[in-house]
Amino acid sequence: MILLGVNIDHCATLRQARYRDAGGIPGGNVEPDPVALAEKARLAGADAITVHLREDRRHIQERDVWRLRESVPARLNLEMACTQAMMPRLNSTCSRTCQSSARATSRLNS
């Protein structure tokens, strides 16, 4: 039973904004790390970590999902649009809990 789930999307949003501000240069200011935050949340009692892999990759990136799967033993709730473009990612990264978003992909969601 999941008692506490933590969504780490906003951590990734901040990281992406800082990465853009750093000029997209690898090794630039790309903190905070969503995977490190997920581990801290797990150590503080989180039973599940939620991420939303968007088609525009505004928040979480595919590499984050893979890193979460490999390093954080909490349940991973992966949310993504139910589209043809996203289905291969769902099949290759699906964890024990996957949830598809029924939102229209042409609408901007924050």
N, C-alpha and C positions, 0 to 999 in steps of 0.2 A: 504494500500500500504506500502510495506517495503522500507524505504529509507536508513536505515543503519543496516546491519547485522554483527555480530561479531562472529568469530570462536574462541572458547576457547580451542581447542585441545592442543595447545602448552603449555598452562598453566598446563593442566593435564599431559602432557609428562614430564614436569619439576618436578611436584609433584611425579610422579611414579619413576623417577630417584632418587630423594631424598629419597623416601621410601625404594628403594633397597639399597641405600648407608647407610641407618639407620639400615640395617639388617632385614628389614621387620617387625620390632617390632612395634606393635600398640602403638600409642602415641609418636612414634619417630618423626623426622623432616619431616612432610608431607605437608608443605606449598609450593606453594600457593594453595588455595582452589578454584577450578574452579567455584563453585557455588557463592562464594563471588565475584569473578571477573565478573561473568555474571550479578550480581546485580549492581555492579559498572558501567558496560557498559550500562545497562538499564537506570540507573540514569543519565548517561552522554548523553543519547539520542538514544541508540540502540533500534531498533524496533524488532529485532530478534536475537536469539542466536543459533549458529550452533555448533553441536557436531557430531563426527564420532565414533560410537560404533563399534569398530573393533572386529573381531573374536578372535584375540590374546590379546585383552584388553590392547593394548600398550598405549593408551591415556585415553579416558574416560572410566569409569567403570559403570556397570549397576546402582549401588547405586547413582552415580552422575546424571544419567538421571532422576531417581525418585526424587532426591532432587531438581533438576531444575524444574521439572514439578510441584512440591509442593510449591516451594518458589519464583520462578521468574515469574512475570506475563507477560513477553515478549513472543512473539511467539517462539516456539522451533522447529528448523529445525534439524531433526534427520537423519543422513546419516548412512547407514549400507549396508553390502553386501547382495545381494539377493540370499541367500542360504537356504537350508532346516534347518540348525542349527540356523540361525538367525531369521527366520520367526516368531517363537513363541515370541521372544522379540519385534519384530515389532508390533505384534498384542496386546501385553500387555502394551507397552510403547508409542504407537503412539500418537503423538500430532496432532495439526491441520495441520502441514506441515511435511510430511515425504518424504524422498528421498532415493531411493535405489541406491547403487553404482554398476555400471556394470563392475567394475574392476575384473580381474581374481583373485580368492582367493589364488592361489598358488604363485602369484607374490608379492614381498615385496614392499609395498608402504610406503612412509614417509609422 
